[in-house]
Amino acid sequence: MAAQGLDPESLRFQAEVEALVGRWAGGDERERWRRWKQLGSWSISRTQGDVVKKWALKKALVGASGGRCMDCGQPFATPALQMHRLDRRHAHDRARNFGYFVENVVLVCAGCHQVREDRR
C-alpha cells in the first residue's frame, strides 16, 4: 500500500502504520479493513473537525446566502461552494471545530476561494 514519490521518513511512517494495523487485525482481513476505516475516520475527525457540524454550518450558510458566492455573487450548487476560514489561528483549535464556526467562515466558489488563499 506504499504510495509512490514519498520521502523516506513518510515511507517509514507508512510502514509503521501498516504494521500496527496488521497487529490490531491479528491476521483477519475483515478486521484489518475495519481498523483502516476506523483509523481513517479518527484521522479525519482529529484533523478536520466534526463533519456533521461542518455540514450543518455549510447548509446554514447556503440558506443565508441563497447559494451565492460571497465574493462574486454567482449562484452555485451546494457541493460547488466552499467554506473559507477567515482567521487561520483557529485551524488547530479542536474546541472551535478547527475554525469552522459561523463568525469565522464565509461561503465562496472554488475560484474565489483560490483567490483568497493566494492573497494570504
JOFEN-V147676 format. One record per residue. OMEGA is omega in whole degrees, 0 to 359 (* if undefined). BURIAL is + if it has 9 or more other C-alpha atoms within 8 Angstrom, else -. D_CENTER is the distance of its C-alpha to the mean C-alpha in whole Angstrom. Layout:
omega=OMEGA burial=BURIAL d_center=D_CENTER
omega=OMEGA burial=BURIAL d_center=D_CENTER
//
This chain:
omega=181 burial=- d_center=22
omega=179 burial=- d_center=22
omega=178 burial=- d_center=20
omega=172 burial=- d_center=23
omega=179 burial=- d_center=23
omega=177 burial=- d_center=21
omega=183 burial=- d_center=23
omega=180 burial=- d_center=25
omega=178 burial=- d_center=23
omega=177 burial=- d_center=20
omega=178 burial=+ d_center=23
omega=179 burial=- d_center=24
omega=180 burial=- d_center=21
omega=179 burial=+ d_center=20
omega=178 burial=+ d_center=24
omega=179 burial=- d_center=24
omega=177 burial=- d_center=21
omega=181 burial=- d_center=22
omega=179 burial=- d_center=25
omega=179 burial=- d_center=24
omega=177 burial=+ d_center=22
omega=178 burial=+ d_center=26
omega=178 burial=- d_center=28
omega=184 burial=+ d_center=26
omega=178 burial=+ d_center=27
omega=178 burial=- d_center=30
omega=180 burial=- d_center=31
omega=184 burial=- d_center=30
omega=177 burial=- d_center=28
omega=179 burial=- d_center=26
omega=178 burial=+ d_center=25
omega=179 burial=+ d_center=24
omega=180 burial=- d_center=21
omega=180 burial=- d_center=21
omega=177 burial=+ d_center=20
omega=178 burial=+ d_center=17
omega=179 burial=- d_center=16
omega=179 burial=- d_center=16
omega=178 burial=- d_center=15
omega=179 burial=- d_center=12
omega=179 burial=- d_center=11
omega=182 burial=- d_center=12
omega=179 burial=- d_center=10
omega=180 burial=+ d_center=6
omega=183 burial=+ d_center=8
omega=186 burial=- d_center=10
omega=185 burial=- d_center=7
omega=179 burial=+ d_center=4
omega=183 burial=+ d_center=7
omega=184 burial=- d_center=9
omega=180 burial=- d_center=8
omega=178 burial=- d_center=12
omega=179 burial=- d_center=12
omega=180 burial=+ d_center=10
omega=179 burial=- d_center=11
omega=178 burial=- d_center=15
omega=180 burial=+ d_center=14
omega=179 burial=+ d_center=13
omega=178 burial=+ d_center=16
omega=179 burial=- d_center=18
omega=177 burial=+ d_center=18
omega=179 burial=+ d_center=19
omega=181 burial=- d_center=22
omega=183 burial=- d_center=23
omega=185 burial=+ d_center=22
omega=180 burial=- d_center=24
omega=181 burial=+ d_center=21
omega=176 burial=+ d_center=22
omega=180 burial=+ d_center=20
omega=184 burial=+ d_center=21
omega=185 burial=- d_center=22
omega=177 burial=- d_center=24
omega=181 burial=- d_center=25
omega=177 burial=- d_center=24
omega=179 burial=- d_center=23
omega=172 burial=+ d_center=21
omega=183 burial=- d_center=19
omega=181 burial=- d_center=16
omega=182 burial=- d_center=14
omega=179 burial=- d_center=15
omega=183 burial=+ d_center=14
omega=177 burial=+ d_center=11
omega=179 burial=+ d_center=11
omega=178 burial=+ d_center=12
omega=182 burial=+ d_center=12
omega=181 burial=- d_center=16
omega=183 burial=- d_center=16
omega=181 burial=- d_center=14
omega=180 burial=- d_center=16
omega=186 burial=+ d_center=14
omega=180 burial=- d_center=11
omega=182 burial=- d_center=12
omega=182 burial=+ d_center=14
omega=181 burial=- d_center=13
omega=179 burial=- d_center=16
omega=178 burial=+ d_center=15
omega=176 burial=+ d_center=11
omega=177 burial=+ d_center=10
omega=180 burial=+ d_center=12
omega=174 burial=+ d_center=11
omega=194 burial=+ d_center=14
omega=182 burial=- d_center=17
omega=186 burial=- d_center=19
omega=188 burial=+ d_center=16
omega=169 burial=+ d_center=14
omega=182 burial=+ d_center=16
omega=183 burial=+ d_center=15
omega=175 burial=+ d_center=16
omega=183 burial=+ d_center=17
omega=181 burial=+ d_center=15
omega=179 burial=- d_center=18
omega=177 burial=+ d_center=19
omega=179 burial=+ d_center=15
omega=178 burial=- d_center=16
omega=179 burial=- d_center=19
omega=180 burial=- d_center=18
omega=179 burial=- d_center=16
omega=181 burial=- d_center=19
omega=184 burial=- d_center=21
omega=* burial=- d_center=19
//
